[in-house]
Amino acid sequence: MPEIIYSTKSDLPKLAECHKSAFPDSLSSKMGKKYLEEMIAWYLSDNSKILFHVEENGRCIGYCGGMILDGTQPTGSASGMMQYSFNSAVKAIMLRPWLLVHKEFLNKYKLIYKNIKRKFSGKKKQSGALKKKKNKELPEKEMGLVVIGVSSDFHGKGIGSILLQEFENKTLSMDIKKMGLAVRRGNEKALKSYQRNGWEISKEHPDYYEMTKRIL
Ligand SMILES: CC(C)(COP(=O)(O)OP(=O)(O)OC[C@H]1O[C@@H](n2cnc3c(N)ncnc32)[C@H](O)[C@@H]1OP(=O)(O)O)[C@@H](O)C(=O)NCCC(=O)NCCS
């Protein structure tokens, strides 16, 4: 029977294994277990983030992570994660320099460059929303779904739906009524799973969709 567990530091090796199985070709998976554990540890770094997984017979077969977005965050999840796991990322790339031409690395080079500069400048970035909206209201609080992944041998068995339902329950328990995520165009499995669970496309971008779900 699958069991939902709120992940702690000691679960990170299991979650890293699950991530590798769910996202086998991603840059993060190619960067090795140590980097993955550090990257996932970002979700445990403060209580504006959540991290939980589904376990069966002691194995993590799916996991999900999110963060509260209320306009006060200095960076988005990608930069936050990069800043947090910066040293591990540098080590991982130094040991595997061929990853410098991995397509995700090439696609994200602007973001990577910005984060290298930020790391070495030592400046703390102010939230974009706060800067722009000094005297205005902050946006509606939302729970952002940053990652969801099911081990490949468990796809199509309803594990993604268990994770999405728990994400929703947790969001509601934190008194947040809106959830959001981004999904790449072409990721039909994920799109179908989100739609089956009541999420709707709220904005179309050239490469991805923004999806939202309101909890009534
Ligand atoms: C996206 C992802 C998390 C979906 O996980 P999943 O467990 O396959 O998703 P679901 O729970 O929605 O699975 C539903 C399928 O299981 C079947 N199913 C079997 N038992 C079920 C149950 N008890 N409850 C719900 N669905 C069940 C459904 O009929 C459905 O089959 P279908 O797709 O043929 O219609 C998974 O495909 C994944 O990890 N992908 C790689 C990582 C990724 O792309 N993540 C998203 C990035 S945005």
PDBQT file of the ligand as one rigid body, heavy atoms in Angstrom, charges set to zero:
ROOT
HETATM    1  C1  LIG A 301       3.661  13.275 -14.934  1.00  0.00    +0.000 C 
HETATM    2  C2  LIG A 301       3.700  12.071 -14.012  1.00  0.00    +0.000 C 
HETATM    3  C3  LIG A 301       4.078  12.542 -12.614  1.00  0.00    +0.000 C 
HETATM    4  C4  LIG A 301       2.303  11.427 -13.970  1.00  0.00    +0.000 C 
HETATM    5  O1  LIG A 301       2.360  10.301 -13.102  1.00  0.00    +0.000 OA
HETATM    6  P1  LIG A 301       1.325   9.095 -13.216  1.00  0.00    +0.000 P 
HETATM    7  O2  LIG A 301       1.370   8.342 -11.947  1.00  0.00    +0.000 OA
HETATM    8  O3  LIG A 301       1.568   8.332 -14.455  1.00  0.00    +0.000 OA
HETATM    9  O4  LIG A 301      -0.026   9.937 -13.361  1.00  0.00    +0.000 OA
HETATM   10  P2  LIG A 301      -1.501   9.622 -12.979  1.00  0.00    +0.000 P 
HETATM   11  O5  LIG A 301      -1.687   9.345 -11.534  1.00  0.00    +0.000 OA
HETATM   12  O6  LIG A 301      -2.306  10.735 -13.518  1.00  0.00    +0.000 OA
HETATM   13  O7  LIG A 301      -1.709   8.279 -13.759  1.00  0.00    +0.000 OA
HETATM   14  C5  LIG A 301      -2.870   8.131 -14.408  1.00  0.00    +0.000 C 
HETATM   15  C6  LIG A 301      -2.883   6.877 -15.244  1.00  0.00    +0.000 C 
HETATM   16  O8  LIG A 301      -2.905   5.771 -14.329  1.00  0.00    +0.000 OA
HETATM   17  C7  LIG A 301      -4.123   5.071 -14.475  1.00  0.00    +0.000 C 
HETATM   18  N1  LIG A 301      -4.526   4.643 -13.139  1.00  0.00    +0.000 N 
HETATM   19  C8  LIG A 301      -4.410   3.383 -12.701  1.00  0.00    +0.000 A 
HETATM   20  N2  LIG A 301      -4.845   3.312 -11.427  1.00  0.00    +0.000 NA
HETATM   21  C9  LIG A 301      -5.217   4.573 -11.060  1.00  0.00    +0.000 A 
HETATM   22  C10 LIG A 301      -5.736   5.123  -9.870  1.00  0.00    +0.000 A 
HETATM   23  N3  LIG A 301      -5.977   4.372  -8.784  1.00  0.00    +0.000 N 
HETATM   24  N4  LIG A 301      -6.008   6.465  -9.813  1.00  0.00    +0.000 NA
HETATM   25  C11 LIG A 301      -5.778   7.246 -10.890  1.00  0.00    +0.000 A 
HETATM   26  N5  LIG A 301      -5.285   6.758 -12.067  1.00  0.00    +0.000 NA
HETATM   27  C12 LIG A 301      -5.009   5.416 -12.145  1.00  0.00    +0.000 A 
HETATM   28  C13 LIG A 301      -5.063   6.078 -15.143  1.00  0.00    +0.000 C 
HETATM   29  O9  LIG A 301      -6.092   5.424 -15.846  1.00  0.00    +0.000 OA
HETATM   30  C14 LIG A 301      -4.143   6.799 -16.044  1.00  0.00    +0.000 C 
HETATM   31  O10 LIG A 301      -3.874   6.062 -17.223  1.00  0.00    +0.000 OA
HETATM   32  P3  LIG A 301      -3.794   6.782 -18.655  1.00  0.00    +0.000 P 
HETATM   33  O11 LIG A 301      -2.657   7.785 -18.583  1.00  0.00    +0.000 OA
HETATM   34  O12 LIG A 301      -3.508   5.674 -19.596  1.00  0.00    +0.000 OA
HETATM   35  O13 LIG A 301      -5.113   7.477 -18.864  1.00  0.00    +0.000 OA
HETATM   36  C15 LIG A 301       4.697  10.996 -14.523  1.00  0.00    +0.000 C 
HETATM   37  O14 LIG A 301       4.355  10.696 -15.852  1.00  0.00    +0.000 OA
HETATM   38  C16 LIG A 301       6.168  11.420 -14.464  1.00  0.00    +0.000 C 
HETATM   39  O15 LIG A 301       6.823  11.302 -13.436  1.00  0.00    +0.000 OA
HETATM   40  N6  LIG A 301       6.688  11.898 -15.606  1.00  0.00    +0.000 N 
HETATM   41  C17 LIG A 301       8.108  12.264 -15.714  1.00  0.00    +0.000 C 
HETATM   42  C18 LIG A 301       8.414  13.488 -14.914  1.00  0.00    +0.000 C 
HETATM   43  C19 LIG A 301       7.608  14.673 -15.402  1.00  0.00    +0.000 C 
HETATM   44  O16 LIG A 301       7.457  14.931 -16.573  1.00  0.00    +0.000 OA
HETATM   45  N7  LIG A 301       7.088  15.452 -14.406  1.00  0.00    +0.000 N 
HETATM   46  C20 LIG A 301       6.284  16.623 -14.683  1.00  0.00    +0.000 C 
HETATM   47  C21 LIG A 301       7.116  17.802 -15.003  1.00  0.00    +0.000 C 
HETATM   48  S1  LIG A 301       6.088  19.226 -15.227  1.00  0.00    +0.000 SA
ENDROOT
TORSDOF 0
